[in-house]
Amino acid sequence: MPHTMIKKILQARVYDVAVETPISPATQLSKRLGNEILLKREDLQPVFSFKIRGAYNKICQLSREELDRGVIAASAGNHAQGVALAAQKLGIRATIVMPATTPDVKVNAVRARGAEVILSGDAFDAAFAKSQEIVKQTGQVYVHPFDDLDTIAGQGTVGVEILRQIEGNIDAIFVPVGGGGLIAGIAAYVKYLRPEIKVIGVEPVDAACLKVAMEAGKPTRLAQVGIFAEGVAVAQIGENTFNIAKDTVDEVITVTTDEMCAAIKDIYDDTRSITEPAGACALAGLKKYIEREGAQGQRLIAINSGANVNFDRLRHVSERAELGEKREAIIAVKIPEQPGSFKDFCQALVGRSITEFNYRYNDAHEAVLFVGVALGGSPHSREELLEDLKAYEIVDLTDDETAKVHVRHMIGGHLRSDKGELLYSFEFPERPGALLKFLNTLGGQWNISMFHYRNHGDAYGRVLVGLQAVGEETDLTRYLNELGYPYQDENDNPACKLFFR
């Protein structure tokens, strides 16, 4: 396989449509972190993503008879645009099956390349199933987004360019991982020529399919996949990609939503370009590696893999970037309900800035505050803050996703009812009418006592719901399982207990 794969990469046809992207220095970040940090700018491709490389190379390998039948792919984003552009360049028919939840900006971009778009289902799996039905009906050739040797070879040209563009030492290359096509191609080539260079995969903590596969020794399907970085939101690593990665990838680092948001801001600060969450994933892992290893003076490269981000998503990114950079902490604080107590609390912050403050009167004796506090950005800033406030009863909510997505926007007091309340968070497909359907379906059985929904430009909506169903937990759990939406019990969540109980 190694020699065969290297030959495929060197013979890959990509430059009819792709460009050799530059490597940009992240000057400010390099100075701040004490290492030379470089960004491979795949966000500058004609379709704003590396995916055009693999898609075009795969389609170029098809026979004349296969080309005449046309190609088809299932994709919600970057692969779709790559296949559409490749087909347009070659003058062949292309059909792209996309989930019905796909934002219009991506659907329109694919149609603008001349491809037929079919919307089907709420997620990739449903779109893939539909594409396979069409393959049987029409005989079109399916172009896989990652688990194909020709696709992998096309992505591997990124590695060829890096070694050609960078003279001298490279300590590590950080690569975002979804299905594994990009890291398999880069790792195969780089490790063959320069085995001393570390190739490190980076995945979101809630979509770590390669990390799980490496630990299990085989591709393993994740029960649930996080949706923030949809470009790498893959439930199972490919067979071909895993077979290459297991022998060539040094390690896999996982990163949080906040860390990816901070990396998006870092890229913007140094390049004035805005990347998608998956595109910043590698840089987030690079920063985590530096902190873990205490690295200094190294030359580190992160693949900026794409810039297809919905504009609406940016408000969420800006909200979370400071948390990801460890420049802000979110805490809940109990203070006496009496004049001067808030002033005393502010004085205890020792000159730190308050970035957010939420409060509602609770009872005559005690108040609970939801507070954001600016930090210095050092690894120990949060611990120092908590030490300064040790005279107060504090709950650190900085890593509490429910607190950051929902609770901070809905501080409102406790339920005044003898019927009680159960709290759950949900994800549901973001499409016209989906929220109303969700409300009608859920509210038709139990009274909804609290509800918070906020659209962040994702393909999925995120909701926190209070239901008056105490004493009926068994029936409710059965009903929620049948409802089919991913959900989580939030009744023991610290933020919920403080502000809603």
C-alpha positions, 0 to 999 in steps of 0.5 A, a space after each residue: 500500500 505505501 508505494 502504491 499510495 505515494 504513486 497515486 498521490 504524485 500522479 493525482 490530477 488536481 490543478 485543472 481546478 485546484 490551486 497551490 495554496 500559500 502557507 501564511 505565517 500566524 505572526 501574532 500567535 507565533 509571538 504569543 506562544 513562542 513557536 513558529 506557527 504556519 497556516 496552510 490556506 486551503 480556505 483559498 481554494 475556488 470552493 473555499 475548501 480542500 475537498 475540490 482536490 479529492 473530488 476532481 481526482 476521483 472523477 478524473 479516474 473514471 472511464 468514458 462510459 462512467 463519465 457519460 452516466 454522470 456522478 452523484 454524491 451525498 453531502 451537506 457542504 464542501 464535498 458537494 461543491 467540489 463534486 459540482 465544480 469538478 463535474 462542471 469542468 469536465 462537462 458531465 452530469 452531477 447530482 448532489 443529495 443534501 439534507 433538507 436542513 442544509 442552509 440555502 447558502 450552500 444549496 445555492 452554491 452547489 446549484 450555481 456550479 450546474 449540479 442538480 440538488 435533491 433535498 432529502 432527510 434531516 441528516 447525512 445518513 438519510 441523504 446518503 440512503 437517498 443517493 444510493 436509491 438514485 444510483 440503483 435507478 440511474 446508474 450514476 457513479 457515487 463519489 465518496 467524500 473520503 473513503 476512496 483511494 483516489 479521493 485520498 490521493 487528491 487530498 494528499 497533494 496538500 502534503 506534497 505542497 507543504 514539503 515543497 513549500 517549507 524548507 528545513 525543519 518541520 516539527 509537526 503538521 496538525 490536520 482536522 479529521 472528519 472521515 479521514 481523507 485529508 489526514 490519510 493523504 497527508 500522512 501517507 506522503 509526509 511519513 514516507 518522505 519525512 518520517 521524523 515529522 509528526 502528523 497529528 489529527 485533531 477532532 472535536 471532543 464530540 465527534 472523535 471517530 478517529 480517536 475512538 478507532 485508534 483506541 479500538 483498533 478498528 473503525 467504530 461508530 459513534 452513537 452521537 456526533 456533535 454538530 458545531 463543526 459540521 465539516 468534521 461531524 462524521 460518526 465513523 472513520 472510513 475503512 481505507 482512511 483508517 488503514 492508512 492513518 493507523 500506521 502513519 498518524 502519531 496521535 489524535 488531539 480533541 478540542 472543544 467548541 470554545 477552543 475552536 471558536 478561539 482558533 477562528 479568532 486567532 486566524 482572523 487576527 493574523 490573516 483577516 480571513 474567517 474560517 469555518 469551525 472545521 477549518 480552525 479545528 487543526 489550529 485549536 489542536 496545535 495550541 493545545 499541543 503547545 500547552 501540553 508539551 510546553 513547546 518552544 521554538 518549534 515550527 508547527 503547521 495547521 491546515 486551515 481546511 475551509 471557509 464555508 461558514 454561515 454568517 449567522 454562526 459568527 455571533 456564536 463564535 464571538 460569544 465563545 472565543 474568549 472562553 476558548 482562549 481562557 480569557 473569560 470565566 463563567 461562574 454562579 455566585 451566591 450572595 446575601 440579598 441585602 444592600 451593598 452585597 453586590 458592591 462587596 462582591 465586585 470589590 472581591 474581584 480585585 480589579 477584574 472586569 465583569 463581562 456579563 451579569 445576570 440576576 433575578 430576585 429569588 428570596 429575602 435571604 439569598 441571591 444567585 448571580 450568573 457572572 462572566 469575569 475577564 481573565 488574564 489568559 494564563 493557564 492558572 487565571 481561572 484558579 486564581 479567580 476562584 481562590 480570590 472568591 473563596 469567601 463566597 459559595 461559587 460554582 464554576 460553569 465555564 465548561 458547562 455547555 448547558 449554562 453557556 448555550 441556554 442558562 445565560 440567556 434565560 435567568 428568570 427565577 424558579 417555578 412557582 407550582 406544586 406540580 414540579 418540573 423536569 428539565 431536558 435539552 434537545 437537538 432537532 433538525 433546523 428547517 422551516 416548521 421544525 420548531 413548531 412541530 417539536 413544540 406541538 408534539 412535545 406539548 401535546 402530552 405534557 405542559 411545557 413550563 419553560 422553553 429556550 431556543 436560540 438559532 446559531 446558524 446550525 443545521 440543528 436547533 438546540 432547546 432547553 425545555 421544562 416539563 411538568 411531568 413529575 411522577 410520570 418519569 417512566 412514561 416521559 422517558 419512553 415518549 422521548 425515546 420514541 420522539 427520535 430527537 437526541 436529548 439529555 437529562 439536565 435535572 442534575 446540571 449545576 446551572 439548572 439547579 441553581 437558577 431554575 430549581 
